[in-house]
Amino acid sequence: NGVRADIAITTHGSDWYWAVTAVMIVATMAFMGLATTKPRQHRIFHYITASITLVASIAYFSMGSNLGWTPIDVEFQRSDHVVSGFNREIFYVRYIDWFITTPLLLLDLLLTAGMPWPTVMYVILIDEVMIVTGLVGALVSSSYKWGYFVFGCAALFYIIYVLGFEARKHANALGKDVGQAFLYCGALTTFLWTLYPIAWGVCEGGNIISPDSEAVFYGILDLLAKPVFGALLLFGHRNIDPARLGL
Ligand code: RET
């Protein structure tokens, strides 16, 4: 039944992907439910945050169903020799998810900090560069993949610089409550986002851990970066009128 990869998820990985799917769906319903308790002009962060978990629900539904992947030739080390002639399952559907959701996460943060639109658009463009270089690197079999990885890491450094220096100053200038909401969510983001290239390095990059372990590594990161981040962000906004942020 269809194409198979030599190195692929088992029922353990699939079950875990389904569990994450369920959490993403519940989080989406919770964020949408919370939105309805607010007047329409106060719902922007609920809508952005619910969109993030909605898109993730569909990506995880795909991976739980063992869909949205393609086989890539890999080599690996066995005691004293290199084994080749095998392929590994690479879930490109992750990158379609990230292409949509990472700009929305940045929108959550940069709008909280009241950043001007040109900055928001530019940081999102650099974020798309990061995701696309990661995707291309994941699909390339030769060691050129690490060239793409380096471009992606440079893009991540720029994003972290804008969040940690420019946006943090803007958020603090908007008030103590805004500064604090931004600090918690921005710090969580900076910490988690630097772990994604590490996961990539041992999965798509170096083929060091199994696709089941990949499911757990990226799954935990995505649970923290989407539902947990979203809850923290909406909690931080509980007493902030978006009009104060120019929204
Ligand atoms: C890649 C590989 C190339 C180098 C870098 C990467 C960073 C990815 C990041 C992903 C974040 C995803 C999130 C998803 C949803 O919650 C593409 C792995 C730097 C930071 C937050």
Residues whose N, C-alpha, C, O or C-beta is under 5 A from the ligand:
A	BS01	RET	W98 T101 M130 I131 G134 F149 G152 C153 L156 W193 Y196 P197 W200 D222 A225 K226
